């Protein structure tokens, strides 16, 4: 008997405004690309200010997508290997590694609605052509993504189970974040 497992994601937007930070939970149902993450962030931006899209999967990994106005999004993944085993994490890892969408078989991992059947295959395995870029162990992406907001690379890399809470504490928006959790 095969049982399906539902993967639980939590996603929130933290948008900087004149009055501080605003937090809102967000629905990822229509997010299929990095551009979708960026559009989601820009839609919640006030005057092209900084917006952070935070996503975590069951304390296994977390990711940040930072959008500052019309600049290219910046991405950070806390654990690239763990993230690459899920749909949203694989999408972000592929972007960071410069993979083409067809190099990563997202359909064999997890449906983007968060459901999966059985255990996914290891996406870090090389494809048949041997040209796949391996997923490195540990953090991946822009480790300075929060440096100008007060969190150093070392602090970012040391975040654990309640990374979003720690980031909200550092930004001074814990109360507004807790209102949407």
NUVEXVO-153320 format. One record per residue (C-alpha): x, z, y; residue number from 0; residue in three letters. Coordinates in steps of 0.25 Angstrom, whole numbers, plus 2048, in hexadecimal, padded with zeros to 3 digits. Example, Ala and Ser with C-alpha at 12.3 -4.5 7.8 and 13.67 -1.06 7.14 Angstrom:
<atoms>
ATOM   X   Z   Y   n res
ATOM 831 81F 7EE   0 ala
ATOM 837 81D 7FC   1 ser
</atoms>
This chain:
<atoms>
ATOM   X   Z   Y   n res
ATOM 800 800 800   0 unk
ATOM 806 7FC 80D   1 unk
ATOM 802 804 819   2 unk
ATOM 803 7FF 828   3 unk
ATOM 809 808 832   4 unk
ATOM 806 808 841   5 unk
ATOM 812 808 84A   6 unk
ATOM 80F 811 857   7 unk
ATOM 814 80D 864   8 unk
ATOM 813 814 871   9 unk
ATOM 815 80C 87E  10 unk
ATOM 814 810 88C  11 unk
ATOM 817 80A 89A  12 unk
ATOM 81F 812 8A4  13 unk
ATOM 81D 80B 8B2  14 unk
ATOM 825 80F 8BE  15 unk
ATOM 81C 810 8CB  16 unk
ATOM 81E 816 8D9  17 unk
ATOM 818 823 8D4  18 unk
ATOM 820 824 8C8  19 unk
ATOM 81E 81F 8BA  20 unk
ATOM 811 81B 8B3  21 unk
ATOM 80F 81B 8A4  22 unk
ATOM 805 814 89C  23 unk
ATOM 804 812 88D  24 unk
ATOM 804 803 88A  25 unk
ATOM 7FE 7FA 87F  26 unk
ATOM 808 7F1 878  27 unk
ATOM 7FE 7E9 871  28 unk
ATOM 801 7DC 879  29 unk
ATOM 810 7DE 87A  30 unk
ATOM 817 7D4 871  31 unk
ATOM 824 7D1 87A  32 unk
ATOM 82D 7D7 884  33 unk
ATOM 826 7CF 88E  34 unk
ATOM 819 7D6 88A  35 unk
ATOM 820 7E4 88C  36 unk
ATOM 825 7DF 89A  37 unk
ATOM 817 7DA 89E  38 unk
ATOM 811 7E7 89A  39 unk
ATOM 81B 7EF 8A2  40 unk
ATOM 81A 7E6 8AE  41 unk
ATOM 80B 7E7 8AE  42 unk
ATOM 80C 7F6 8B0  43 unk
ATOM 817 7F5 8BA  44 unk
ATOM 814 7F9 8C9  45 unk
ATOM 81C 7F1 8D3  46 unk
ATOM 826 7EC 8C8  47 unk
ATOM 82B 7FA 8C5  48 unk
ATOM 831 7FE 8B8  49 unk
ATOM 829 7FF 8AC  50 unk
ATOM 82D 805 89F  51 unk
ATOM 826 801 892  52 unk
ATOM 828 80B 887  53 unk
ATOM 825 809 879  54 unk
ATOM 828 812 86D  55 unk
ATOM 825 811 85E  56 unk
ATOM 823 81E 857  57 unk
ATOM 82F 825 85C  58 unk
ATOM 838 81A 855  59 unk
ATOM 83C 813 861  60 unk
ATOM 838 811 870  61 unk
ATOM 83A 805 879  62 unk
ATOM 83A 803 888  63 unk
ATOM 837 7F6 88F  64 unk
ATOM 83A 7F7 89E  65 unk
ATOM 834 7EE 8A8  66 unk
ATOM 839 7EE 8B7  67 unk
ATOM 831 7E4 8BF  68 unk
ATOM 834 7D6 8BA  69 unk
ATOM 841 7D9 8B4  70 unk
ATOM 843 7D6 8A5  71 unk
ATOM 83E 7E2 89C  72 unk
ATOM 849 7EC 897  73 unk
ATOM 847 7F1 889  74 unk
ATOM 84D 7FD 882  75 unk
ATOM 84A 801 873  76 unk
ATOM 84E 80F 86E  77 unk
ATOM 850 80A 860  78 unk
ATOM 851 7FB 85E  79 unk
ATOM 851 7FB 84E  80 unk
ATOM 844 804 84E  81 unk
ATOM 83E 7FC 859  82 unk
ATOM 840 7EF 852  83 unk
ATOM 838 7F4 847  84 unk
ATOM 82B 7F3 850  85 unk
ATOM 824 7E8 857  86 unk
ATOM 827 7ED 866  87 unk
ATOM 835 7F2 863  88 unk
ATOM 839 7E5 85C  89 unk
ATOM 833 7DD 867  90 unk
ATOM 83C 7E5 871  91 unk
ATOM 848 7E5 868  92 unk
ATOM 847 7D6 866  93 unk
ATOM 847 7D4 875  94 unk
ATOM 853 7DD 877  95 unk
ATOM 85B 7D6 86C  96 unk
ATOM 857 7C8 871  97 unk
ATOM 850 7C4 864  98 unk
ATOM 845 7B9 864  99 unk
ATOM 838 7BE 85F 100 unk
ATOM 839 7B6 852 101 unk
ATOM 845 7BD 84F 102 unk
ATOM 83E 7CA 84D 103 unk
ATOM 832 7CA 843 104 unk
ATOM 829 7D3 84B 105 unk
ATOM 81D 7D0 841 106 unk
ATOM 825 7D6 836 107 unk
ATOM 827 7E3 83E 108 unk
ATOM 81A 7E8 845 109 unk
ATOM 80E 7E2 84B 110 unk
ATOM 80F 7E4 85A 111 unk
ATOM 802 7EC 859 112 unk
ATOM 80A 7F7 852 113 unk
ATOM 806 7F5 844 114 unk
ATOM 80F 7F2 839 115 unk
ATOM 80E 7F1 82A 116 unk
ATOM 819 7F8 822 117 unk
ATOM 827 7F9 827 118 unk
ATOM 82D 7EE 82F 119 unk
ATOM 839 7E6 82B 120 unk
ATOM 846 7E9 832 121 unk
ATOM 846 7E0 83E 122 unk
ATOM 855 7E2 840 123 unk
ATOM 858 7DA 833 124 unk
ATOM 85D 7CC 836 125 unk
ATOM 854 7C1 835 126 unk
ATOM 856 7B5 82B 127 unk
ATOM 85F 7AE 835 128 unk
ATOM 868 7BA 837 129 unk
ATOM 867 7B8 846 130 unk
ATOM 85E 7C4 849 131 unk
ATOM 864 7CE 853 132 unk
ATOM 865 7DC 84C 133 unk
ATOM 85E 7E8 852 134 unk
ATOM 868 7F2 856 135 unk
ATOM 866 800 853 136 unk
ATOM 863 80A 85E 137 unk
ATOM 85E 807 86C 138 unk
ATOM 85D 7F9 871 139 unk
ATOM 85B 7F3 87F 140 unk
ATOM 85D 7F8 88D 141 unk
ATOM 862 806 88C 142 unk
ATOM 863 808 89B 143 unk
ATOM 854 804 89C 144 unk
ATOM 851 812 8A3 145 unk
ATOM 85E 815 8A9 146 unk
ATOM 859 813 8B8 147 unk
ATOM 84D 81C 8B5 148 unk
ATOM 856 827 8B0 149 unk
ATOM 858 826 8A1 150 unk
ATOM 866 822 89D 151 unk
ATOM 869 81A 891 152 unk
ATOM 86E 826 889 153 unk
ATOM 861 82D 88C 154 unk
ATOM 858 821 888 155 unk
ATOM 860 81F 87B 156 unk
ATOM 85E 82E 878 157 unk
ATOM 84F 82E 879 158 unk
ATOM 847 832 86D 159 unk
ATOM 839 835 868 160 unk
ATOM 832 836 875 161 unk
ATOM 83A 82B 87D 162 unk
ATOM 82E 828 886 163 unk
ATOM 82C 836 88A 164 unk
ATOM 83B 838 88D 165 unk
ATOM 83B 82B 896 166 unk
ATOM 82E 830 89D 167 unk
ATOM 834 83D 8A0 168 unk
ATOM 840 836 8A6 169 unk
ATOM 837 82D 8AE 170 unk
ATOM 82F 839 8B2 171 unk
ATOM 822 833 8AD 172 unk
ATOM 81F 83C 8A1 173 unk
ATOM 811 840 8A5 174 unk
ATOM 80D 832 8A8 175 unk
ATOM 812 82D 89A 176 unk
ATOM 80B 839 893 177 unk
ATOM 7FE 835 899 178 unk
ATOM 7FF 827 891 179 unk
ATOM 804 82D 884 180 unk
</atoms>
